[in-house]
Amino acid sequence: MPTFEEAAASARNLKHASNDELLELYSYFKIGNGEDISKSNPGTFDLAGKAKKRAWQKKLDEGVTKEQARQKYVATFERLKAEPGLK
């Protein structure tokens, strides 16, 4: 199984993942990196940025820790990588 860093580097190569799956990966990545959500301020018309922040906040509200996020990121990446058409 890859490390968090290896999965993060390889995740850019995933093709055909759904928006929800990509948002899940994004939120786990941000928490796993220890980034501060208060520094994320998408503009009024930045709908993608707002969706990313909502997904990130949802995981924070669920109490996902940095270590849990790293583990879930790798597990989600491995699941997506194994799906046909997502390599």
Buried (B, 14 or more C-beta within 10 A) or exposed (E): EBEBEEBBEEBEEBEEBEEEBBBBBBBBBBBBBEEEBEEBEBEEEEEEEBBBBEBBBEBBEEEBEEEBBBBBBBEBBEEBBEEEEBE
